[in-house]
Each structure stands twice: as structure tokens, then as C-alpha cells.
Amino acid sequence: LFSDGEVEETVTVDVVTIAGVDDFVQVGNTATLVCTLGDSQSEPSLSSWYLDSDEISTGGNNYVDLGTYDNEADSQVITLERSSVTEEETYTCSFTIGGIVLTADADIIIFEVNAGPDTIQTG
């Protein structure tokens, strides 16, 4: 658009939601972390899980499901299963849309059941 010798540009903004879901597990069990991308008008070009700055892939104690983009729901769900959990850790899920990286964190939280009834402690 032009007005008074200036160039104006009309842009469409894609408002996206991303949410990571924590999991509470006992030592030695399997944690399942879930991350959901919602309200995205565009399919991500990349989706992944990270621990610190290291990308996580399927192998060893990890199973990664990157899901598929749902055009009708404008969403994608990715999961990370971590077996034989020994410590609390924070993982980051990541979606890249139009060159912009969107992230959210999901935590593995350890809980212990003590000998006394009705007593649960978190790490």
C-alpha cells in the first residue's frame, strides 16, 4: 500500500501456543513428557527435544515421537519417553516455524513413597 509517498505493509501475525507437560515418576520408572503446539497456521519445518543444548533422539533410554502436524486442528503433539529415570531433569521441546524457534520446558520430577502411610515427598 502507498500513502503520502510512504510504503506501508500489511502483515498477518500467526499467534501460536506451545506448552510442555511435566511428569512425576519414581526412580527407575518411565517418564513421558508431552509438548503441544497449537493455533499454528503453518506446519513446523522442524520439531525436536533437547536436554541442555543436546538434541534427543530415539535410542538408549529415550523414545521420541515427533508426531505429525494436524492441518485441521492447526496443532502438533510431540512426546519423549525416558525409561529408567534416575534423576530430575528439564527437557526443552522446540518447534521451528518460518525460521522462528519456539520452545517450552517440561520437567521429569522424582517422587518417593516413604514407609509411612499417606506420605509422598518430591525430590
Phi, psi and omega per residue, in radians:
L1 nan 2.516 3.097
F2 -2.105 2.409 3.030
S3 -2.654 2.251 3.102
D4 0.870 0.722 3.078
G5 1.348 0.065 3.126
E6 -1.904 2.610 3.094
V7 -1.656 2.237 3.061
E8 -1.999 2.540 3.134
E9 -2.175 2.323 3.065
T10 -1.721 2.225 -3.126
V11 -2.176 2.660 3.052
T12 -1.809 2.242 -3.129
V13 -1.759 2.275 3.116
D14 -1.704 1.892 3.126
V15 -1.564 2.050 -2.998
V16 -2.051 2.538 3.022
T17 -1.976 2.561 3.071
I18 -2.496 2.318 -3.087
A19 -2.482 2.302 3.046
G20 -1.758 2.512 -3.132
V21 -2.041 2.188 3.133
D22 -1.263 2.885 3.019
D23 -2.379 2.397 3.091
F24 -1.786 2.173 -3.110
V25 -2.452 2.800 2.992
Q26 -1.546 2.678 3.104
V27 -0.925 2.354 3.116
G28 1.617 -0.246 -3.129
N29 -1.582 -3.136 -3.130
T30 -1.760 2.277 3.065
A31 -1.764 2.466 3.062
T32 -2.114 2.014 3.097
L33 -1.769 2.464 -3.094
V34 -2.218 2.449 3.085
C35 -2.345 2.279 -3.078
T36 -2.099 2.238 2.994
L37 -1.729 2.246 -3.126
G38 -2.317 2.764 3.055
D39 1.098 0.460 -3.139
S40 -1.611 2.189 3.118
Q41 -1.398 -0.176 -3.098
S42 -2.225 2.546 3.082
E43 -1.290 2.355 3.091
P44 -1.087 2.483 3.060
S45 -1.440 -0.327 -3.132
L46 -2.673 2.448 3.004
S47 -2.442 2.470 -3.091
S48 -2.835 2.967 3.028
W49 -2.024 2.542 3.121
Y50 -2.346 2.562 2.921
L51 -2.078 2.048 -2.941
D52 1.013 -2.138 3.125
S53 -1.891 0.164 -3.115
D54 -1.633 2.195 3.106
E55 -1.225 2.416 -3.116
I56 -1.730 2.318 3.063
S57 -2.240 2.972 3.124
T58 -1.180 2.310 3.129
G59 2.638 2.671 -3.119
G60 1.058 -2.155 -3.128
N61 -1.573 0.112 -3.053
N62 -1.973 2.424 2.941
Y63 -2.247 2.102 -3.101
V64 -1.939 2.265 3.028
D65 -2.109 1.941 -3.100
L66 -1.516 0.024 3.055
G67 1.016 -2.932 3.071
T68 -2.374 2.654 3.130
Y69 -1.275 2.297 3.123
D70 -1.753 1.837 -3.100
N71 -1.065 -0.639 -3.092
E72 -1.272 -0.640 -3.135
A73 -1.639 -0.093 -3.104
D74 0.927 0.794 -3.051
S75 -2.575 2.884 3.041
Q76 -2.626 2.425 3.115
V77 -2.067 2.265 3.052
I78 -2.109 2.590 -3.130
T79 -2.288 2.711 3.044
L80 -2.322 2.095 3.029
E81 -1.817 2.210 -3.139
R82 -2.087 1.941 -3.114
S83 -1.566 2.850 3.101
S84 0.910 0.861 -3.106
V85 -1.099 2.334 3.134
T86 -2.119 -0.264 -3.105
E87 -2.684 2.829 3.079
E88 -1.307 2.400 -3.129
E89 -2.540 2.662 3.062
T90 -1.961 2.131 3.107
Y91 -1.863 2.681 3.123
T92 -2.076 2.235 3.018
C93 -1.677 2.626 -3.027
S94 -2.487 2.374 3.033
F95 -2.229 2.347 3.080
T96 -1.914 2.122 -3.128
I97 -2.270 2.102 3.118
G98 0.995 0.606 3.132
G99 1.435 -0.046 3.135
I100 -1.768 2.257 -3.124
V101 -1.671 2.163 3.112
L102 -1.948 2.331 -3.090
T103 -2.328 2.773 3.006
A104 -2.617 2.698 3.136
D105 -1.799 2.619 3.019
A106 -2.428 2.356 -3.041
D107 -1.888 2.477 2.872
I108 -1.618 2.112 -3.090
I109 -2.040 2.164 -3.112
I110 -1.495 2.379 2.969
F111 -2.238 2.654 3.135
E112 -2.128 2.466 3.045
V113 -1.794 2.048 3.137
N114 -1.475 2.960 -3.076
A115 -1.077 -0.541 -3.119
G116 -1.273 2.559 -3.137
P117 -1.203 2.611 3.071
D118 1.059 0.486 -3.135
T119 -2.093 2.023 3.072
I120 -2.220 2.283 3.100
Q121 -2.091 2.463 3.050
T122 -1.780 2.597 -3.050
G123 -0.941 nan nan
